[in-house]
C-alpha cells in the first residue's frame, strides 16, 4: 500500500493516492518550492536538525499541500516540516534526473 502519512507525528497527511501524486508532482516541478532546506535548529534549543519544504508564495499551491503547511518565515510564505517527505522527494528527484 502506498504511504499517505509522513513524519513521526504524522504531520503530513494525504487523503488518497491521487492527492499525494498531485503534491509530489507540484513539489518536484514548481519554481515556487525548495525542498532542500536543512536547518540546524538543535543549536537554538530544538530537539535536532530539521528538513523543510519552503514555498515562496501560496499562489497556485494545491490545497493538499496548504493543509499540511505551517507558518512561513522571512523567505517563505509557507513551509512543511517533515524530514521523511523531504528524503522521499530528494530520492524521486534523483531518479528523474538520472533518467535524463
TIRO-2110 file (N, C-alpha, C; in Angstrom, 1 decimal):
// TIRO-2110
0.8, -1.2, 0.0, N, 1, A
0.0, 0.0, 0.0, CA, 1, A
0.9, 1.2, 0.0, C, 1, A
0.5, 2.2, -0.7, N, 2, A
1.2, 3.5, -0.9, CA, 2, A
1.1, 4.3, 0.4, C, 2, A
2.3, 4.9, 0.8, N, 3, A
2.4, 5.7, 2.0, CA, 3, A
1.6, 7.0, 1.8, C, 3, A
0.8, 7.3, 2.8, N, 4, A
0.0, 8.6, 2.7, CA, 4, A
0.2, 9.5, 3.9, C, 4, A
0.9, 9.0, 5.0, N, 5, A
1.2, 9.8, 6.2, CA, 5, A
2.7, 9.8, 6.4, C, 5, A
3.2, 11.0, 6.7, N, 6, A
4.6, 11.2, 6.8, CA, 6, A
4.9, 11.9, 8.1, C, 6, A
6.1, 11.6, 8.7, N, 7, A
6.6, 12.2, 9.9, CA, 7, A
6.3, 11.4, 11.1, C, 7, A
7.2, 11.5, 12.1, N, 8, A
7.0, 10.8, 13.4, CA, 8, A
5.7, 11.2, 14.1, C, 8, A
5.2, 12.4, 13.9, N, 9, A
4.0, 12.8, 14.5, CA, 9, A
2.8, 12.9, 13.5, C, 9, A
3.0, 12.3, 12.3, N, 10, A
2.0, 12.3, 11.2, CA, 10, A
1.7, 13.7, 10.8, C, 10, A
2.7, 14.6, 10.7, N, 11, A
2.5, 16.0, 10.4, CA, 11, A
2.1, 16.2, 8.9, C, 11, A
2.3, 15.3, 8.0, N, 12, A
1.9, 15.4, 6.6, CA, 12, A
1.0, 14.2, 6.3, C, 12, A
-0.2, 14.6, 5.9, N, 13, A
-1.2, 13.5, 5.5, CA, 13, A
-1.9, 13.8, 4.2, C, 13, A
-1.9, 12.8, 3.4, N, 14, A
-2.7, 12.9, 2.1, CA, 14, A
-3.9, 12.0, 2.2, C, 14, A
-5.0, 12.5, 1.7, N, 15, A
-6.3, 11.7, 1.8, CA, 15, A
-6.3, 10.5, 1.0, C, 15, A
-5.6, 10.5, -0.2, N, 16, A
-5.6, 9.4, -1.1, CA, 16, A
-4.3, 9.5, -2.0, C, 16, A
-4.2, 8.5, -2.8, N, 17, A
-3.0, 8.4, -3.7, CA, 17, A
-3.0, 9.5, -4.8, C, 17, A
-4.2, 9.9, -5.3, N, 18, A
-4.3, 10.9, -6.3, CA, 18, A
-3.8, 12.3, -5.7, C, 18, A
-4.2, 12.5, -4.5, N, 19, A
-3.8, 13.8, -3.8, CA, 19, A
-2.3, 13.8, -3.6, C, 19, A
-1.7, 12.7, -3.2, N, 20, A
-0.3, 12.6, -3.0, CA, 20, A
0.5, 12.8, -4.3, C, 20, A
0.0, 12.1, -5.3, N, 21, A
0.7, 12.3, -6.6, CA, 21, A
0.7, 13.7, -7.1, C, 21, A
-0.5, 14.4, -6.9, N, 22, A
-0.6, 15.8, -7.3, CA, 22, A
0.5, 16.6, -6.5, C, 22, A
0.6, 16.4, -5.2, N, 23, A
1.5, 17.1, -4.3, CA, 23, A
3.0, 16.8, -4.8, C, 23, A
3.3, 15.5, -5.0, N, 24, A
4.7, 15.2, -5.3, CA, 24, A
5.1, 15.9, -6.7, C, 24, A
4.2, 15.8, -7.6, N, 25, A
4.5, 16.4, -8.9, CA, 25, A
4.7, 17.9, -8.8, C, 25, A
3.8, 18.6, -8.0, N, 26, A
4.0, 20.0, -7.8, CA, 26, A
5.3, 20.3, -7.1, C, 26, A
5.6, 19.6, -6.0, N, 27, A
6.8, 19.8, -5.3, CA, 27, A
8.1, 19.6, -6.1, C, 27, A
8.1, 18.7, -7.0, N, 28, A
9.2, 18.4, -7.9, CA, 28, A
9.4, 19.3, -9.1, C, 28, A
8.3, 19.9, -9.5, N, 29, A
8.4, 20.7, -10.7, CA, 29, A
8.2, 22.2, -10.6, C, 29, A
7.7, 22.7, -9.5, N, 30, A
7.4, 24.1, -9.3, CA, 30, A
8.6, 24.9, -8.9, C, 30, A
8.7, 26.1, -9.6, N, 31, A
9.8, 27.0, -9.2, CA, 31, A
9.5, 27.7, -7.9, C, 31, A
8.3, 27.5, -7.4, N, 32, A
7.8, 28.1, -6.1, CA, 32, A
8.3, 27.3, -4.9, C, 32, A
9.0, 26.2, -5.1, N, 33, A
9.3, 25.3, -4.0, CA, 33, A
10.8, 25.0, -3.8, C, 33, A
11.2, 24.9, -2.6, N, 34, A
12.6, 24.5, -2.3, CA, 34, A
12.4, 23.4, -1.2, C, 34, A
12.8, 22.1, -1.6, N, 35, A
12.6, 21.0, -0.7, CA, 35, A
14.0, 20.5, -0.2, C, 35, A
15.0, 21.4, -0.3, N, 36, A
16.3, 21.0, 0.2, CA, 36, A
16.8, 22.0, 1.3, C, 36, A
15.8, 22.3, 2.2, N, 37, A
16.1, 23.2, 3.3, CA, 37, A
16.5, 22.4, 4.5, C, 37, A
17.7, 22.6, 5.0, N, 38, A
18.1, 21.9, 6.3, CA, 38, A
18.4, 23.0, 7.3, C, 38, A
17.8, 22.9, 8.4, N, 39, A
18.0, 23.9, 9.5, CA, 39, A
18.6, 23.2, 10.7, C, 39, A
19.7, 23.7, 11.2, N, 40, A
20.3, 23.2, 12.4, CA, 40, A
19.7, 23.8, 13.6, C, 40, A
18.5, 23.5, 13.9, N, 41, A
17.7, 24.0, 15.0, CA, 41, A
18.1, 23.5, 16.3, C, 41, A
18.9, 22.4, 16.4, N, 42, A
19.4, 21.9, 17.6, CA, 42, A
20.3, 22.9, 18.4, C, 42, A
20.8, 23.9, 17.6, N, 43, A
21.6, 24.9, 18.3, CA, 43, A
20.8, 26.1, 18.8, C, 43, A
19.5, 26.0, 18.6, N, 44, A
18.6, 27.0, 19.1, CA, 44, A
17.5, 26.4, 20.1, C, 44, A
17.9, 25.3, 20.6, N, 45, A
17.0, 24.7, 21.7, CA, 45, A
16.0, 23.7, 21.2, C, 45, A
16.0, 23.4, 19.9, N, 46, A
15.1, 22.3, 19.4, CA, 46, A
15.8, 21.0, 19.6, C, 46, A
15.0, 19.9, 19.4, N, 47, A
15.5, 18.5, 19.6, CA, 47, A
16.6, 18.2, 18.6, C, 47, A
16.5, 18.7, 17.4, N, 48, A
17.5, 18.3, 16.4, CA, 48, A
17.4, 19.1, 15.2, C, 48, A
18.2, 18.8, 14.2, N, 49, A
18.1, 19.5, 12.9, CA, 49, A
16.7, 19.2, 12.2, C, 49, A
16.3, 20.0, 11.3, N, 50, A
15.0, 19.9, 10.6, CA, 50, A
15.2, 20.0, 9.1, C, 50, A
14.5, 19.2, 8.4, N, 51, A
14.4, 19.3, 6.9, CA, 51, A
13.0, 19.9, 6.6, C, 51, A
13.0, 20.9, 5.8, N, 52, A
11.7, 21.6, 5.5, CA, 52, A
11.6, 21.8, 4.0, C, 52, A
10.3, 22.1, 3.6, N, 53, A
9.9, 22.5, 2.3, CA, 53, A
9.4, 23.9, 2.4, C, 53, A
10.0, 24.8, 1.6, N, 54, A
9.6, 26.2, 1.7, CA, 54, A
8.9, 26.5, 0.4, C, 54, A
7.8, 27.4, 0.6, N, 55, A
7.0, 27.9, -0.5, CA, 55, A
7.2, 29.4, -0.6, C, 55, A
7.7, 29.9, -1.7, N, 56, A
7.9, 31.3, -1.8, CA, 56, A
6.6, 32.1, -1.7, C, 56, A
5.5, 31.5, -2.4, N, 57, A
4.2, 32.1, -2.3, CA, 57, A
3.2, 31.0, -2.2, C, 57, A
2.0, 31.4, -1.8, N, 58, A
0.9, 30.4, -1.7, CA, 58, A
0.0, 30.3, -2.9, C, 58, A
0.3, 31.2, -3.8, N, 59, A
-0.5, 31.3, -5.1, CA, 59, A
-0.2, 30.0, -5.9, C, 59, A
-1.3, 29.3, -6.3, N, 60, A
-1.2, 28.1, -7.1, CA, 60, A
-0.8, 26.8, -6.4, C, 60, A
-0.5, 26.9, -5.1, N, 61, A
-0.2, 25.7, -4.3, CA, 61, A
-1.4, 24.8, -4.1, C, 61, A
-1.4, 23.5, -4.4, N, 62, A
-2.5, 22.7, -4.3, CA, 62, A
-3.0, 22.7, -2.8, C, 62, A
-4.3, 22.5, -2.6, N, 63, A
-4.9, 22.5, -1.3, CA, 63, A
-4.3, 21.4, -0.4, C, 63, A
-4.0, 20.3, -1.0, N, 64, A
-3.4, 19.2, -0.2, CA, 64, A
-2.1, 19.5, 0.4, C, 64, A
-1.4, 20.5, -0.1, N, 65, A
-0.1, 20.9, 0.5, CA, 65, A
-0.4, 22.1, 1.5, C, 65, A
-1.3, 23.0, 1.1, N, 66, A
-1.6, 24.1, 2.0, CA, 66, A
-2.1, 23.5, 3.4, C, 66, A
-2.9, 22.5, 3.3, N, 67, A
-3.4, 21.9, 4.5, CA, 67, A
-2.3, 21.3, 5.4, C, 67, A
-1.2, 21.0, 4.9, N, 68, A
-0.1, 20.4, 5.7, CA, 68, A
1.0, 21.5, 6.1, C, 68, A
0.8, 22.7, 5.7, N, 69, A
1.8, 23.8, 6.0, CA, 69, A
1.7, 24.3, 7.4, C, 69, A
2.8, 24.8, 7.8, N, 70, A
2.9, 25.7, 9.0, CA, 70, A
3.2, 27.1, 8.5, C, 70, A
3.2, 28.0, 9.4, N, 71, A
3.5, 29.4, 9.0, CA, 71, A
4.9, 29.5, 8.4, C, 71, A
5.0, 30.5, 7.5, N, 72, A
6.3, 30.8, 6.9, CA, 72, A
7.2, 31.5, 7.7, C, 72, A
8.3, 32.0, 7.1, N, 73, A
9.2, 32.9, 7.8, CA, 73, A
9.7, 34.0, 6.8, C, 73, A
10.8, 34.6, 7.1, N, 74, A
11.2, 35.7, 6.3, CA, 74, A
11.3, 35.4, 4.8, C, 74, A
11.8, 34.2, 4.4, N, 75, A
12.0, 33.9, 3.0, CA, 75, A
10.9, 33.0, 2.4, C, 75, A
9.9, 32.7, 3.2, N, 76, A
8.8, 31.7, 2.7, CA, 76, A
7.5, 32.1, 3.2, C, 76, A
6.5, 32.0, 2.4, N, 77, A
5.1, 32.3, 2.9, CA, 77, A
4.5, 31.1, 3.6, C, 77, A
5.0, 29.9, 3.3, N, 78, A
4.6, 28.7, 4.0, CA, 78, A
5.7, 27.7, 4.0, C, 78, A
5.5, 26.7, 4.9, N, 79, A
6.6, 25.6, 4.9, CA, 79, A
5.9, 24.4, 5.4, C, 79, A
6.6, 23.3, 5.1, N, 80, A
6.2, 22.0, 5.6, CA, 80, A
7.5, 21.4, 6.3, C, 80, A
7.3, 21.0, 7.5, N, 81, A
8.4, 20.4, 8.3, CA, 81, A
8.3, 18.9, 8.4, C, 81, A
9.0, 18.2, 7.5, N, 82, A
8.9, 16.8, 7.5, CA, 82, A
10.1, 16.1, 6.8, C, 82, A
11.1, 15.7, 7.6, N, 83, A
12.3, 15.1, 7.0, CA, 83, A
12.0, 13.9, 6.1, C, 83, A
11.0, 13.1, 6.6, N, 84, A
10.7, 11.9, 5.8, CA, 84, A
10.2, 12.2, 4.4, C, 84, A
9.3, 13.2, 4.3, N, 85, A
8.9, 13.6, 3.0, CA, 85, A
10.0, 14.2, 2.2, C, 85, A
10.8, 15.0, 2.8, N, 86, A
11.9, 15.7, 2.1, CA, 86, A
12.9, 14.6, 1.5, C, 86, A
13.1, 13.5, 2.3, N, 87, A
14.0, 12.5, 1.8, CA, 87, A
13.4, 11.8, 0.6, C, 87, A
12.1, 11.5, 0.6, N, 88, A
11.4, 10.9, -0.5, CA, 88, A
11.5, 11.8, -1.7, C, 88, A
11.3, 13.0, -1.5, N, 89, A
11.3, 14.0, -2.7, CA, 89, A
12.7, 14.0, -3.3, C, 89, A
13.8, 14.0, -2.5, N, 90, A
15.1, 14.0, -3.0, CA, 90, A
15.4, 12.7, -3.8, C, 90, A
14.9, 11.6, -3.2, N, 91, A
15.1, 10.3, -3.9, CA, 91, A
14.4, 10.3, -5.3, C, 91, A
13.2, 10.8, -5.3, N, 92, A
12.4, 10.8, -6.6, CA, 92, A
13.1, 11.8, -7.6, C, 92, A
13.5, 12.9, -7.1, N, 93, A
14.2, 13.9, -7.9, CA, 93, A
15.4, 13.3, -8.5, C, 93, A
16.2, 12.6, -7.7, N, 94, A
17.4, 11.9, -8.3, CA, 94, A
17.1, 10.9, -9.3, C, 94, A
16.0, 10.1, -9.1, N, 95, A
15.6, 9.1, -10.1, CA, 95, A
15.2, 9.8, -11.4, C, 95, A
14.5, 10.9, -11.3, N, 96, A
14.1, 11.6, -12.5, CA, 96, A
15.3, 12.2, -13.3, C, 96, A
16.2, 12.8, -12.6, N, 97, A
17.3, 13.4, -13.2, CA, 97, A
18.3, 12.4, -13.7, C, 97, A
18.4, 11.2, -13.1, N, 98, A
19.3, 10.2, -13.6, CA, 98, A
18.8, 9.6, -14.9, C, 98, A
17.5, 9.6, -15.2, N, 99, A
16.9, 9.1, -16.4, CA, 99, A
17.2, 10.0, -17.6, C, 99, A
17.5, 11.3, -17.3, N, 100, A
17.7, 12.3, -18.4, CA, 100, A
19.0, 12.2, -19.0, C, 100, A
END
